[in-house]
């Protein structure tokens, strides 16, 4: 049962990393290259869509890591799982304090109501997202290392 939990947790976190990595290095460059207002509308739609799913994914990943750490407390690699959990806590805190406020504004913007500094706000979100992706990649790496 512990092995199934370890694999499931690693897959869930790995998929989250993959989605966030794709947003950073694939989706955002595509949206930014679209003509006129299409990119901004795409960012707003993506903010609504992913903003509805990602909180559950982040919290779920954190909870799965915590369950793994408790279930394997006296097993090899538990310290790595605890460290991964700490990084996932950091990613949730970063999300709530830095990224979500920008996303909540962005997802309501249209070409008619967006603020003058909308591009600067999206660039700020992107900078925070780079750091968050690095944090969750580190957490995923620790989980994989604990698994093997």
C-alpha positions as CSV (number, residue, x, y, z in Angstrom):
1,X,0.0,0.0,0.0
2,X,2.9,2.4,0.8
3,X,4.4,1.8,-2.6
4,X,1.1,2.7,-4.3
5,X,0.9,5.9,-2.3
6,X,4.5,6.8,-3.2
7,X,4.0,6.2,-6.9
8,X,0.6,7.9,-6.9
9,X,2.0,11.0,-5.1
10,X,5.0,11.2,-7.4
11,X,2.8,11.0,-10.5
12,X,0.3,13.6,-9.3
13,X,3.2,16.0,-8.4
14,X,4.9,15.2,-11.7
15,X,1.9,16.0,-13.7
16,X,1.4,19.3,-11.9
17,X,5.0,20.1,-12.6
18,X,4.5,19.2,-16.3
19,X,1.4,21.5,-16.6
20,X,3.1,24.4,-14.9
21,X,6.2,23.9,-17.0
22,X,4.1,23.9,-20.2
23,X,2.3,27.0,-19.1
24,X,5.6,28.7,-18.5
25,X,7.6,27.6,-21.6
26,X,4.8,26.8,-24.2
27,X,1.5,28.3,-23.5
28,X,2.6,31.8,-22.4
29,X,5.0,32.3,-25.4
30,X,2.2,31.2,-27.7
31,X,-0.3,33.6,-26.1
32,X,2.2,36.5,-26.1
33,X,2.8,36.0,-29.9
34,X,-0.9,36.2,-30.8
35,X,-2.0,39.4,-32.6
36,X,-3.8,42.3,-31.0
37,X,-6.0,41.4,-28.0
38,X,-6.0,37.7,-28.6
39,X,-3.1,37.0,-26.2
40,X,-4.7,39.0,-23.4
41,X,-8.0,37.2,-23.9
42,X,-6.2,33.9,-23.9
43,X,-4.4,34.8,-20.6
44,X,-7.7,35.7,-19.0
45,X,-9.3,32.4,-20.2
46,X,-6.3,30.4,-19.0
47,X,-6.5,32.2,-15.7
48,X,-10.1,31.2,-15.3
49,X,-9.6,27.6,-16.4
50,X,-6.4,26.8,-14.5
51,X,-7.3,29.0,-11.6
52,X,-10.3,26.7,-10.9
53,X,-8.2,23.5,-11.0
54,X,-4.7,24.3,-9.7
55,X,-5.7,25.1,-6.0
56,X,-7.0,21.5,-5.6
57,X,-3.9,20.1,-7.4
58,X,-1.4,22.1,-5.2
59,X,-3.2,21.3,-2.0
60,X,-3.8,17.7,-3.0
61,X,-0.1,17.3,-3.8
62,X,0.8,18.7,-0.5
63,X,-1.6,16.4,1.4
64,X,-0.4,13.4,-0.5
65,X,3.2,14.2,0.4
66,X,2.2,14.7,4.1
67,X,0.4,11.3,4.1
68,X,3.5,9.7,2.5
69,X,5.8,11.2,5.1
70,X,3.6,10.0,8.0
71,X,3.1,6.6,6.5
72,X,6.8,6.1,5.9
73,X,8.1,7.9,9.0
74,X,10.6,5.2,9.8
75,X,11.6,4.3,6.2
76,X,14.5,5.4,4.1
77,X,14.0,8.7,2.3
78,X,11.3,10.2,4.6
79,X,13.5,13.3,5.2
80,X,13.4,13.9,1.4
81,X,9.6,13.6,1.4
82,X,9.4,16.1,4.3
83,X,11.7,18.5,2.5
84,X,9.5,18.1,-0.7
85,X,6.4,18.8,1.5
86,X,8.1,22.0,2.8
87,X,8.7,23.1,-0.8
88,X,5.1,22.4,-1.7
89,X,4.0,24.5,1.3
90,X,6.2,27.2,0.0
91,X,4.6,26.9,-3.5
92,X,1.1,27.2,-1.9
93,X,2.1,30.2,0.1
94,X,3.7,31.8,-3.0
95,X,0.6,31.1,-5.0
96,X,-1.8,32.6,-2.4
97,X,0.2,35.6,-1.6
98,X,1.8,36.5,-5.0
99,X,0.2,34.8,-8.0
100,X,-3.5,34.3,-7.1
101,X,-4.1,38.1,-6.6
102,X,-2.7,38.9,-10.0
103,X,-4.6,36.0,-11.6
104,X,-7.9,37.0,-10.0
105,X,-7.6,40.4,-11.6
106,X,-6.4,39.0,-14.9
107,X,-9.2,36.6,-15.4
108,X,-11.7,39.4,-15.4
109,X,-9.9,41.6,-17.9
110,X,-11.2,42.3,-21.4
111,X,-9.7,44.7,-23.9
112,X,-12.4,47.2,-22.8
113,X,-11.7,47.0,-19.0
114,X,-8.1,46.0,-18.5
115,X,-5.9,48.5,-16.6
116,X,-3.1,50.5,-18.2
117,X,-0.5,48.4,-16.5
118,X,-1.9,45.0,-17.5
119,X,1.2,43.9,-19.3
120,X,3.4,44.8,-16.3
121,X,1.1,42.8,-14.0
122,X,1.3,39.7,-16.3
123,X,5.1,40.1,-16.4
124,X,5.1,40.2,-12.6
125,X,3.0,37.1,-12.5
126,X,5.4,35.4,-14.9
127,X,8.4,36.2,-12.8
128,X,6.7,34.8,-9.7
129,X,5.7,31.7,-11.8
130,X,9.3,31.1,-12.8
131,X,10.2,30.8,-9.1
132,X,7.2,28.7,-8.3
133,X,8.0,26.3,-11.1
134,X,11.6,26.0,-9.8
135,X,10.2,25.2,-6.3
136,X,7.9,22.5,-7.5
137,X,10.5,21.0,-9.8
138,X,12.8,20.7,-6.7
139,X,9.9,19.1,-4.7
140,X,9.3,16.6,-7.5
141,X,13.0,15.8,-7.7
142,X,13.1,15.1,-3.9
143,X,10.0,12.9,-4.2
144,X,11.5,10.9,-7.1
145,X,14.8,10.6,-5.1
146,X,12.9,9.4,-2.1
147,X,11.0,6.8,-4.2
148,X,14.2,5.3,-5.6
